[in-house]
């Protein structure tokens, strides 16, 4: 496939499992400018607000980083670039530097004081991680534990005092059984079912009236500046009528995920929102507006088993979803399945096999690498705005 290479991203979490940044790298470095993707096209400012990006590619030109927040861009040095002089050049424009340990080549001793970050391989170091981390703590650099494989490895790295944690362990599906529909979700699920059935507005209004908090959120949402309405919506019946069934269904799904922030890691909920928007962006050229809402639900609900800590099969029996959505969530099949496969591939480790799979899926969906890369950044930026919903 001609054009730019694919951008692969991996979440970086803090000690509270809040998503604070991403490791972003191209499958095959080909000159595609990561800094341009991460900066606003109009004024060159940083697109990801308070999240940082760890990468092997500094912005080009380096002066681009002068408009970024300090240390928003972290460049990993290796080989010939791992020198104190290189680190000083990057630091002058606000770019932090990082090296990996263990490393294939010895790291110059004069480089260590210039580092902002150290990346420690949790899998390779295994039980020796606490000892290695302690020996490096005399340096001013923050420590990132990479290749966290499971929760046990996360706990070990956290107890060892590391600052950040990199991997997909927190996305592992839940295995507990027993149902997900508690008091916090009953109204949401009931309304989703009614919206799917195009039930009479009076029935939806009756459910909303029994849940004061949900009613308030709906009125606040529809009266927000984003709707641009000329008059304030004060009744629930009017709100449902103005919003419409498809938009209501989408909003309820988003609210269900956002409500889980109280019980699930912030990074997990944010990742679900990113997936939802990304699946929608990637598929919008092939589906009518009504079906795009289902694309969004597919991406967002693909992590619902990890959020709720129960198997996806059990969730599907309790949450009203179209067959096409269920097919994608359970089997990665149907019209929406390939889009979810592509989004998941973009989160996987760099490898030739994953690169080939990503390329095949992209071609089959009539997309280009450039479209996929741009959509990833747009989805992350969009998900940043959801905490107030």
C-alpha positions in Angstrom: 0.0 0.0 0.0 1.4 3.4 -0.9 1.3 6.4 1.4 2.3 6.8 5.0 2.9 4.1 7.5 0.5 3.1 10.3 0.7 4.8 13.7 0.5 2.3 16.6 -0.4 3.6 20.0 -0.1 2.0 23.5 -1.6 3.6 26.6 0.7 4.8 29.5 -1.0 5.0 32.9 -0.1 6.6 36.2 -0.2 4.9 39.7 -4.0 5.5 39.9 -4.5 3.9 36.5 -5.4 7.2 34.9 -4.4 7.5 31.3 -1.7 10.1 31.1 0.0 9.5 27.7 0.6 7.2 24.8 3.6 5.4 23.3 3.2 6.3 19.6 5.3 4.7 16.9 5.0 4.0 13.2 5.1 0.4 12.1 7.7 1.3 9.5 9.3 4.7 10.0 9.0 6.3 6.6 9.3 10.1 7.2 5.7 10.6 8.2 5.8 13.6 10.6 4.3 12.6 13.9 4.6 16.2 15.2 2.3 17.4 12.5 -0.3 14.9 13.5 -0.1 16.0 17.1 -0.3 19.7 16.5 -3.2 21.9 15.6 -3.1 22.7 11.9 -4.0 26.4 12.5 -1.7 27.5 15.2 0.7 24.5 15.8 -0.4 24.0 19.5 -0.5 20.6 21.1 -3.7 18.6 20.3 -3.6 16.2 23.3 -4.0 18.8 26.1 -2.3 17.3 29.3 -1.4 13.9 27.8 2.2 13.3 26.8 3.5 11.1 23.9 6.5 8.9 24.1 8.1 8.2 20.6 11.3 7.5 18.8 10.8 10.3 16.4 11.4 14.0 17.4 9.2 16.6 15.7 10.4 18.0 12.4 11.4 20.8 12.5 12.4 20.8 16.1 11.1 24.3 16.5 7.6 22.9 16.2 7.9 21.7 19.8 8.3 25.2 21.1 4.5 25.5 20.9 4.0 22.3 22.9 3.6 22.2 26.7 7.0 21.3 28.3 7.7 17.6 28.2 4.5 16.9 26.2 6.7 15.1 23.7 9.2 12.6 25.0 11.8 11.2 22.6 13.4 7.9 23.2 17.1 8.0 22.4 19.1 4.9 21.3 22.2 4.1 19.3 24.0 7.1 17.9 21.3 9.5 19.1 21.9 8.5 22.8 24.3 11.3 23.7 24.2 14.1 26.1 24.5 16.6 23.2 21.4 15.2 21.6 19.5 15.4 24.8 20.5 19.0 25.4 19.4 20.0 21.9 16.0 18.4 22.5 15.6 19.9 26.0 16.2 23.4 24.6 12.9 23.2 22.7 11.0 21.6 25.6 11.3 17.9 24.5 12.1 15.4 27.3 14.4 12.4 26.7 14.1 8.8 27.6 16.3 5.6 27.3 15.3 2.0 27.7 16.9 -0.4 30.1 18.1 -3.1 29.7 19.5 -1.8 26.4 21.5 -3.5 23.6 24.2 -0.9 23.7 25.8 0.7 26.8 24.3 4.1 27.7 26.9 6.9 28.1 27.2 7.9 31.8 27.1 11.6 31.0 23.6 11.1 29.3 21.8 9.9 32.5 21.6 13.3 34.2 20.0 14.8 31.1 17.2 12.3 31.0 13.6 13.0 32.0 12.5 9.4 31.8 13.8 5.8 32.1 11.9 3.0 30.5 12.3 -0.4 32.3 11.2 -3.6 30.7 9.0 -5.3 33.3 8.8 -8.6 31.5 12.5 -8.9 30.9 13.5 -7.7 34.4 10.7 -9.7 36.1 11.4 -10.2 39.8 14.5 -8.0 39.6 12.5 -5.0 38.6 12.3 -3.5 42.2 16.1 -3.8 42.6 17.0 -2.2 39.3 14.4 0.5 39.9 15.9 1.3 43.3 19.4 1.5 41.9 18.3 4.1 39.3 16.3 6.2 41.7 19.2 8.4 42.5 18.7 9.9 39.0 16.1 12.7 38.5 14.3 10.7 35.8 10.8 9.4 36.2 10.5 5.7 35.6 8.2 3.9 33.2 7.5 0.2 33.5 6.9 -1.1 29.9 5.6 -4.5 28.8 3.2 -4.9 31.8 1.6 -8.2 31.0 -1.0 -8.6 33.8 -2.3 -7.1 37.0 0.3 -9.0 39.0 3.1 -7.3 37.1 1.4 -4.0 37.5 1.2 -4.4 41.3 4.9 -5.5 41.5 6.0 -2.4 39.5 3.7 -0.1 41.5 5.0 -1.4 44.8 8.6 -1.0 43.5 7.8 2.7 43.2 7.8 3.2 39.4 5.9 6.3 38.2 4.2 5.2 35.0 3.0 1.9 33.5 2.7 0.8 29.9 0.8 -2.0 28.4 -2.7 -3.4 27.8 -3.1 -5.5 31.0 -6.0 -3.3 32.2 -8.1 -4.2 29.1 -8.3 -7.9 29.9 -11.9 -9.2 29.9 -13.7 -9.8 33.1 -14.6 -13.4 34.1 -17.0 -12.9 37.0 -20.6 -14.0 36.6 -23.7 -12.6 38.2 -25.2 -9.9 36.1 -24.3 -6.2 35.5 -27.7 -4.6 35.8 -27.6 -2.8 39.2 -29.5 0.3 40.3 -27.0 2.6 38.5 -27.7 1.0 35.1 -31.4 -0.1 35.3 -32.8 3.2 33.8 -30.1 3.4 31.1 -30.7 -0.2 29.9 -34.5 0.3 30.0 -34.2 3.5 27.9 -31.8 1.9 25.5 -34.3 -0.9 24.9 -37.2 1.6 24.4 -35.1 3.7 22.0 -34.3 0.6 20.0 -38.0 -0.3 19.8 -38.9 3.3 18.8 -41.4 3.3 21.7 -43.8 6.1 22.3 -42.2 9.2 23.8 -44.5 9.0 26.8 -42.9 5.6 27.8 -39.4 7.1 27.7 -40.5 10.2 29.6 -42.0 7.9 32.3 -38.7 6.2 32.9 -36.8 9.5 32.9 -39.2 10.9 35.5 -38.2 8.1 37.9 -34.5 9.0 37.7 -33.9 12.7 38.6 -30.2 12.5 38.0 -30.6 11.1 34.6 -33.3 13.6 33.7 -31.0 16.5 34.8 -28.1 15.1 32.7 -30.3 14.8 29.6 -31.6 18.4 29.9 -28.1 19.7 30.5 -26.8 17.8 27.5 -29.5 19.0 25.1 -29.3 22.6 26.3 -25.5 22.7 25.9 -23.9 25.1 23.4 -23.1 22.2 21.1 -26.8 21.9 20.0 -27.2 25.6 19.2 -30.9 25.6 20.0 -32.6 29.0 19.9 -34.7 28.3 23.0 -34.1 26.3 26.2 -35.6 22.8 26.5 -37.3 22.5 29.8 -39.5 19.3 29.5 -38.3 15.7 29.2 -40.8 15.0 26.4 -39.5 17.9 24.3 -35.9 16.8 25.0 -36.6 13.3 23.8 -38.4 14.6 20.7 -35.6 17.0 19.8 -32.8 14.5 20.4 -34.4 11.7 18.4 -34.2 7.9 19.0 -30.8 7.4 17.3 -29.1 10.2 19.1 -30.7 9.2 22.4 -29.5 5.6 22.0 -26.0 6.8 21.3 -26.0 9.2 24.3 -27.3 6.5 26.6 -24.5 4.2 25.6 -22.0 6.9 26.2 -23.5 7.6 29.6 -23.3 3.9 30.5 -19.6 3.9 29.8 -19.0 7.2 31.6 -21.0 6.1 34.6 -18.5 3.2 35.1 -15.7 5.8 36.0 -16.7 5.2 39.6 -16.0 1.5 39.4 -13.4 1.1 36.7 -10.0 2.5 36.0 -10.1 5.9 34.3 -7.8 4.6 31.5 -10.2 1.8 30.7 -13.2 4.1 30.4 -11.2 6.6 28.3 -9.9 3.8 26.1 -13.5 2.7 25.4 -14.4 6.2 24.4 -11.4 6.4 22.1 -12.4 3.1 20.5 -16.0 4.2 20.0 -15.1 7.4 18.2 -12.3 5.8 16.2 -14.6 3.0 14.9 -17.1 5.6 14.0 -14.6 7.8 12.1 -13.1 4.8 10.2 -16.5 3.6 9.1 -18.4 6.9 8.4 -17.7 6.7 4.6 -19.5 3.4 4.2 -22.6 3.8 6.4 -25.6 6.0 6.6 -25.9 8.3 9.6 -28.2 6.0 11.6 -25.7 3.1 11.3 -22.8 5.3 12.4 -24.3 5.3 15.8 -24.0 1.5 15.8 -20.3 1.8 14.8 -19.8 4.1 17.8 -21.5 1.6 20.1 -19.4 -1.3 18.8 -16.2 0.5 19.5 -17.2 1.8 22.9 -18.8 -1.4 24.1 -15.9 -3.6 23.0 -14.3 -3.0 26.4 -17.5 -3.3 28.4 -16.5 -6.8 29.5 -13.4 -5.4 31.1 -15.2 -2.4 32.6 -18.0 -4.5 34.1 -15.7 -7.4 34.9 -18.1 -10.0 33.4 -18.0 -11.9 30.1 -19.2 -10.2 26.9 -21.7 -13.1 26.4 -23.5 -12.2 29.6 -23.5 -8.5 28.8 -25.2 -9.2 25.4 -28.1 -11.0 27.1 -28.9 -7.9 29.3 -28.1 -4.9 27.2 -30.4 -4.3 24.1 -28.2 -4.3 21.0 -28.9 -4.9 17.3 -27.7 -8.2 16.0 -25.1 -6.5 13.8 -23.6 -4.9 16.9 -23.7 -8.2 19.0 -22.0 -10.1 16.1 -19.2 -7.6 16.0 -18.7 -7.7 19.8 -18.9 -11.4 20.2 -17.2 -12.7 17.0 -15.6 -9.6 15.3 -17.9 -10.4 12.3 -20.7 -8.8 10.4 -20.6 -5.3 8.8 -18.9 -3.7 11.8 -16.5 -6.5 12.8 -13.6 -5.5 10.5 -13.6 -2.0 11.8 -13.3 -3.3 15.4 -10.5 -5.7 14.3 -8.6 -2.7 12.8 -8.9 -0.6 15.9 -7.7 -3.5 18.0 -4.8 -4.1 15.7 -3.6 -0.5 16.1 -3.2 -1.1 19.8 -1.1 -4.3 19.4 2.8 -4.5 19.7 4.9 -3.7 16.7 5.4 -6.8 14.6 5.6 -7.8 10.9 2.5 -10.0 11.3 0.4 -7.2 12.9 1.6 -4.7 10.3 0.4 -7.1 7.5 -2.9 -7.6 9.2 -3.4 -3.9 9.7 -2.6 -3.2 6.1 -5.0 -5.9 4.9 -7.9 -4.6 7.0 -7.2 -1.0 5.9 -7.3 -1.9 2.2 -10.5 -4.0 2.6 -12.2 -1.1 4.2 -11.2 1.4 1.5 -9.1 3.4 3.8 -5.5 4.8 3.7 -2.9 4.8 6.4 -3.0 8.6 6.5 -6.8 8.5 7.2 -6.3 5.9 9.9 -3.5 7.9 11.6 -5.5 11.1 11.5 -8.6 9.4 12.9 -6.6 8.0 15.9 -5.6 11.5 17.0 -9.1 12.9 16.4 -10.6 10.1 18.5 -8.2 10.8 21.4 -8.9 14.5 21.3 -12.7 13.8 21.3 -12.5 11.4 24.2 -10.7 14.0 26.3 -13.9 16.1 26.4 -16.2 13.5 27.9 -15.6 13.8 31.6 -18.3 16.4 32.0 -21.1 14.3 30.4 
